[in-house]
């Protein structure tokens, strides 16, 4: 963690994002604190107005009054007199300077929690974010890469499953430091996130890489480009894509590492990651394996919220795909496991998603939607929660909102194991609108996507028949029967409890004509 900075009667708590004066916390907007953090990181240095606007707002298309207002808020929080400032000084015609007086800026030394030992395997994944390199843009933009990395640290720190090294430690390393083994050992970080910000008028590009510090190989990478005057929007998109990608790629990588360990070396986190890998294959045997791994994780750590949520997801899929004769029992187990996970950690988005999903099987879309809205409130860029919300909206007949949220989920996570569901959501939205050809096209795409289960094929059969393509409907119906001959109309509507009466009647008629 970064040591707070204490000057006179003012305490700046960087990790807590707060300012205390005389022991009393001062109200301060996030942007105002970001400006203060930027200047306090380099006491005595003059920051140009444009440099501050670039670093905190991401572009210069902000009126001068915005920065003037923020400076007024900072002076009020710091107890400053504009005519006789102690800490915050205006350099007329240039910008602003933060003075720490004679008090030294406290900076923690970088030291490994275990001396200089390798990062241990297992446990909660840990990540260090290095300051991003900045190429081009002139001296006023030199702080932009570091500011973007600081934004990522703040966002990633909200993830309940990931331990993020504080900026005060990770920023001790240079943006282009390639000695990942050393970074991992000194910071105790299993992963390192680094990037490059390229500013070449009139274009800008941001490159991000996730590196395994153990062997230095790149686990995931992405590069997005756009117009320089749209840099703020580009930063927002990269940040959202990065959060979603880490949620997907780190657990898969952890599962691959765990697979090579001896059974006695599998801890609760490793068991959880192995369960997730099986869960997203959507077959009966893999779902059973996922339940076993989640159960093992709970045995090793009974208070592990995500393991209980994983059990909920596994029981949900057992009931959803009718891999049991006792659907009611599996539905009940899905709810109980999710509720227990919520008792352990009510702020984990994965836990909230599991609880929201558990209402589907009972046809209680209203309660499910409320929980999914809470989930996206906790993590707006959580692609699977955004998709789940879109799915419920589509079944409710809220077609336009469903399509918007499904599109967002697909942009956030184009390689998501639930991508077929995002496509299928479009099919249900078009069904609600009576747009049969569009519904059939989206349903067929969903059914052909990796991981698509037999209920997705059943929907492809229904929409094809409604669109007038009887041969395609017959092919998809045959696919359903080959994979799970027990599925029928009741299973379809239990999985997809449509609320639009006209659409539901048409779908029921199509299912009867197809022999379900």
ZAMARGU-4260 file (C-alpha; in steps of 0.2 Angstrom, whole numbers, plus 5000, padded with zeros to 4 digits):
<rodrens>
0) 5000/5000/5000 | 5005/5018/4998 | 5010/5027/5014 | 4998/5042/5017 | 5006/5060/5015
5) 5005/5070/5031 | 5008/5089/5030 | 5003/5101/5044 | 4985/5096/5048 | 4982/5088/5032
10) 4983/5069/5028 | 4981/5063/5010 | 4976/5044/5010 | 4980/5039/4993 | 4974/5021/4994
15) 4958/5027/5003 | 4955/5041/4991 | 4951/5053/5004 | 4958/5069/5012 | 4958/5072/5031
20) 4960/5090/5039 | 4962/5091/5058 | 4957/5072/5058 | 4940/5076/5049 | 4937/5068/5032
25) 4934/5082/5019 | 4921/5079/5005 | 4930/5078/4988 | 4924/5073/4971 | 4934/5058/4963
30) 4941/5070/4949 | 4946/5082/4962 | 4956/5069/4972 | 4963/5063/4955 | 4970/5080/4952
35) 4977/5081/4970 | 4985/5064/4968 | 4993/5068/4952 | 5001/5084/4959 | 5006/5077/4976
40) 5015/5063/4967 | 5028/5076/4962 | 5029/5090/4975 | 5037/5106/4968 | 5034/5102/4950
45) 5023/5114/4940 | 5009/5105/4931 | 5002/5114/4916 | 4983/5116/4915 | 4983/5105/4899
50) 4993/5092/4907 | 4981/5090/4921 | 4966/5090/4909 | 4974/5076/4899 | 4979/5066/4914
55) 4963/5066/4923 | 4950/5070/4910 | 4959/5061/4895 | 4957/5076/4883 | 4957/5095/4882
60) 4939/5097/4877 | 4935/5103/4895 | 4930/5120/4898 | 4943/5130/4909 | 4930/5133/4922
65) 4930/5114/4926 | 4948/5114/4932 | 4945/5131/4941 | 4931/5123/4950 | 4941/5108/4955
70) 4955/5119/4962 | 4942/5128/4972 | 4936/5112/4979 | 4954/5107/4983 | 4958/5123/4992
75) 4942/5121/5003 | 4947/5103/5007 | 4965/5108/5011 | 4960/5123/5021 | 4970/5134/5009
80) 4969/5153/5008 | 4971/5158/4989 | 4980/5174/4994 | 4993/5165/5006 | 4993/5147/5000
85) 5003/5133/5010 | 5001/5118/4998 | 4992/5122/4982 | 5000/5136/4972 | 4994/5145/4956
90) 5008/5148/4943 | 5000/5162/4933 | 4999/5159/4915 | 5006/5141/4917 | 4997/5130/4929
95) 4998/5124/4947 | 5011/5117/4959 | 5009/5107/4975 | 5022/5110/4989 | 5025/5098/5003
100) 5035/5110/5013 | 5049/5103/5023 | 5039/5087/5026 | 5046/5072/5016 | 5035/5063/5004
105) 5033/5046/5011 | 5036/5032/4999 | 5036/5014/5004 | 5051/5004/4999 | 5048/4989/4987
110) 5051/4973/4996 | 5045/4955/4994 | 5034/4949/5008 | 5044/4933/5008 | 5062/4941/5005
115) 5067/4937/4988 | 5057/4921/4985 | 5047/4916/4970 | 5029/4920/4970 | 5020/4904/4978
120) 5008/4895/4967 | 4990/4894/4972 | 4980/4906/4982 | 4971/4922/4976 | 4978/4928/4960
125) 4989/4944/4962 | 4992/4958/4949 | 5004/4973/4947 | 5000/4987/4935 | 5015/4996/4929
130) 5014/5014/4923 | 5010/5014/4904 | 5023/5021/4892 | 5018/5036/4882 | 5025/5040/4865
135) 5022/5056/4857 | 5011/5071/4862 | 5024/5082/4869 | 5028/5086/4887 | 5011/5091/4892
140) 5006/5072/4889 | 5020/5064/4898 | 5009/5060/4913 | 4995/5052/4903 | 5001/5034/4903
145) 5004/5034/4922 | 4987/5042/4925 | 4978/5029/4914 | 4987/5015/4924 | 4982/5023/4940
150) 4964/5023/4934 | 4966/5004/4930 | 4972/5000/4947 | 4957/5009/4955 | 4945/4999/4944
155) 4954/4983/4946 | 4954/4985/4965 | 4935/4983/4965 | 4937/4965/4959 | 4934/4953/4974
160) 4944/4939/4966 | 4960/4948/4962 | 4973/4955/4974 | 4980/4971/4966 | 4997/4979/4971
165) 4995/4997/4976 | 5002/5010/4965 | 5015/5016/4977 | 5024/4999/4975 | 5020/4995/4956
170) 5025/5012/4950 | 5042/5010/4957 | 5046/5000/4942 | 5048/5008/4925 | 5035/5007/4911
175) 5047/4997/4900 | 5054/4986/4914 | 5055/4968/4906 | 5062/4959/4921 | 5045/4951/4925
180) 5053/4938/4937 | 5060/4951/4948 | 5044/4962/4948 | 5035/4946/4953 | 5047/4942/4967
185) 5048/4959/4974 | 5030/4963/4973 | 5023/4946/4976 | 5013/4947/4960 | 5009/4932/4949
190) 5004/4943/4935 | 5009/4960/4928 | 4999/4972/4917 | 5008/4984/4906 | 5004/4995/4891
195) 5009/5008/4878 | 5000/5024/4874 | 5004/5031/4857 | 4999/5049/4853 | 5002/5053/4834
200) 4991/5067/4828 | 4977/5064/4823 | 4977/5046/4829 | 4979/5038/4846 | 4982/5019/4851
205) 4983/5010/4867 | 4991/4993/4869 | 4989/4982/4884 | 4997/4966/4889 | 4995/4953/4903
210) 5011/4944/4908 | 5014/4929/4919 | 5028/4934/4930 | 5033/4916/4932 | 5039/4913/4914
215) 5037/4930/4906 | 5024/4924/4893 | 5010/4935/4887 | 4993/4928/4893 | 4982/4941/4885
220) 4985/4956/4874 | 4974/4969/4865 | 4977/4985/4855 | 4963/4998/4851 | 4965/5014/4841
225) 4955/5029/4837 | 4955/5048/4834 | 4966/5058/4846 | 4952/5069/4850 | 4942/5054/4856
230) 4955/5048/4868 | 4944/5049/4883 | 4932/5037/4875 | 4946/5026/4869 | 4953/5025/4887
235) 4935/5020/4893 | 4934/5006/4880 | 4951/4999/4884 | 4948/5000/4903 | 4931/4990/4901
240) 4939/4978/4889 | 4953/4975/4901 | 4942/4971/4916 | 4932/4959/4906 | 4947/4950/4899
245) 4956/4948/4915 | 4939/4940/4922 | 4940/4927/4908 | 4959/4924/4905 | 4966/4924/4922
250) 4955/4910/4929 | 4958/4900/4913 | 4977/4902/4915 | 4976/4898/4933 | 4966/4882/4929
255) 4979/4877/4916 | 4993/4879/4930 | 4983/4870/4943 | 4981/4855/4931 | 4999/4851/4932
260) 5000/4851/4951 | 4999/4836/4962 | 4982/4833/4970 | 4989/4837/4987 | 4995/4854/4981
265) 4977/4860/4975 | 4971/4873/4986 | 4953/4881/4987 | 4957/4894/4973 | 4965/4881/4961
270) 4950/4870/4964 | 4938/4884/4960 | 4947/4889/4944 | 4947/4871/4938 | 4928/4871/4942
275) 4926/4886/4931 | 4935/4878/4917 | 4923/4863/4917 | 4908/4874/4920 | 4909/4884/4904
280) 4910/4868/4893 | 4891/4865/4895 | 4891/4846/4894 | 4884/4835/4907 | 4900/4827/4911
285) 4909/4843/4913 | 4895/4851/4923 | 4897/4836/4935 | 4916/4839/4936 | 4913/4857/4939
290) 4902/4853/4954 | 4915/4841/4961 | 4929/4854/4960 | 4918/4868/4968 | 4913/4856/4982
295) 4932/4852/4984 | 4935/4871/4986 | 4921/4873/4999 | 4929/4858/5009 | 4946/4867/5009
300) 4938/4884/5013 | 4920/4884/5019 | 4920/4903/5019 | 4925/4905/5001 | 4910/4915/4993
305) 4915/4911/4975 | 4915/4893/4977 | 4898/4893/4984 | 4892/4903/4969 | 4901/4891/4958
310) 4890/4877/4966 | 4875/4887/4963 | 4879/4889/4944 | 4883/4871/4943 | 4866/4866/4950
315) 4857/4879/4940 | 4864/4871/4924 | 4859/4854/4930 | 4841/4860/4931 | 4842/4872/4916
320) 4848/4858/4904 | 4837/4844/4913 | 4852/4834/4917 | 4842/4826/4932 | 4824/4819/4935
325) 4823/4830/4950 | 4823/4848/4943 | 4815/4855/4958 | 4829/4849/4970 | 4842/4856/4959
330) 4833/4873/4958 | 4832/4873/4976 | 4851/4869/4978 | 4855/4883/4966 | 4846/4896/4977
335) 4853/4890/4993 | 4871/4890/4987 | 4869/4907/4980 | 4861/4914/4996 | 4875/4906/5006
340) 4888/4914/4995 | 4879/4931/4997 | 4879/4930/5016 | 4898/4928/5014 | 4901/4942/5002
345) 4886/4953/4997 | 4897/4964/4986 | 4905/4951/4974 | 4897/4953/4957 | 4899/4934/4953
350) 4889/4930/4969 | 4876/4942/4965 | 4875/4935/4947 | 4872/4918/4954 | 4858/4924/4965
355) 4850/4933/4951 | 4851/4918/4939 | 4843/4907/4952 | 4826/4915/4950 | 4825/4911/4932
360) 4821/4893/4934 | 4806/4898/4945 | 4800/4910/4932 | 4802/4925/4943 | 4810/4936/4931
365) 4806/4952/4941 | 4816/4947/4956 | 4830/4940/4944 | 4831/4957/4935 | 4832/4966/4951
370) 4847/4956/4956 | 4855/4958/4939 | 4853/4977/4940 | 4862/4976/4957 | 4876/4966/4949
375) 4879/4978/4935 | 4878/4992/4947 | 4893/4983/4957 | 4902/4980/4941 | 4896/4990/4925
380) 4908/4981/4914 | 4905/4963/4920 | 4900/4956/4903 | 4891/4940/4909 | 4880/4951/4921
385) 4876/4963/4907 | 4872/4948/4895 | 4861/4940/4909 | 4852/4957/4911 | 4849/4958/4893
390) 4842/4940/4892 | 4829/4944/4906 | 4824/4960/4897 | 4822/4951/4881 | 4810/4938/4889
395) 4801/4952/4897 | 4798/4960/4880 | 4810/4975/4883 | 4817/4972/4866 | 4827/4988/4863
400) 4835/4988/4880 | 4839/4969/4878 | 4848/4972/4861 | 4858/4987/4868 | 4864/4977/4883
405) 4868/4961/4872 | 4878/4972/4860 | 4887/4979/4875 | 4891/4962/4882 | 4897/4956/4865
410) 4909/4971/4863 | 4916/4969/4881 | 4919/4950/4879 | 4920/4945/4861 | 4928/4928/4866
415) 4916/4925/4881 | 4911/4907/4884 | 4893/4913/4885 | 4894/4923/4868 | 4881/4911/4861
420) 4869/4917/4874 | 4872/4935/4869 | 4868/4931/4851 | 4853/4921/4857 | 4847/4936/4867
425) 4845/4945/4851 | 4835/4931/4844 | 4822/4933/4859 | 4822/4952/4857 | 4817/4950/4838
430) 4804/4936/4843 | 4796/4949/4855 | 4795/4961/4841 | 4788/4949/4828 | 4803/4950/4817
435) 4805/4931/4813 | 4818/4932/4800 | 4830/4942/4811 | 4826/4930/4825 | 4830/4915/4815
440) 4846/4922/4809 | 4852/4926/4827 | 4846/4910/4834 | 4856/4900/4820 | 4872/4910/4824
445) 4870/4906/4842 | 4867/4888/4840 | 4883/4887/4829 | 4894/4896/4842 | 4906/4886/4853
450) 4898/4879/4869 | 4880/4881/4863 | 4869/4869/4872 | 4854/4859/4866 | 4841/4872/4871
455) 4849/4885/4860 | 4847/4872/4846 | 4829/4871/4851 | 4826/4889/4849 | 4835/4889/4832
460) 4822/4876/4827 | 4808/4886/4833 | 4813/4902/4825 | 4817/4894/4808 | 4800/4886/4808
465) 4792/4903/4812 | 4802/4911/4798 | 4796/4899/4785 | 4812/4888/4784 | 4805/4871/4788
470) 4820/4861/4782 | 4832/4871/4794 | 4819/4869/4808 | 4819/4850/4806 | 4838/4849/4806
475) 4839/4859/4822 | 4826/4848/4830 | 4835/4833/4825 | 4851/4840/4834 | 4841/4843/4850
480) 4834/4825/4850 | 4852/4818/4847 | 4859/4827/4861 | 4845/4826/4874 | 4829/4817/4869
485) 4821/4820/4885 | 4819/4839/4882 | 4801/4845/4878 | 4790/4861/4878 | 4790/4862/4897
490) 4809/4862/4898 | 4810/4876/4885 | 4798/4887/4894 | 4806/4884/4911 | 4823/4889/4903
495) 4815/4903/4893 | 4800/4910/4903 | 4793/4922/4890 | 4782/4936/4896 | 4775/4942/4879
500) 4759/4932/4877 | 4758/4934/4858 | 4776/4928/4856 | 4774/4914/4868 | 4758/4907/4860
505) 4767/4907/4843 | 4782/4898/4850 | 4772/4885/4859 | 4763/4882/4842 | 4780/4880/4833
510) 4786/4868/4847 | 4770/4857/4845 | 4772/4856/4826 | 4790/4851/4829 | 4785/4837/4840
515) 4791/4844/4856
</rodrens>
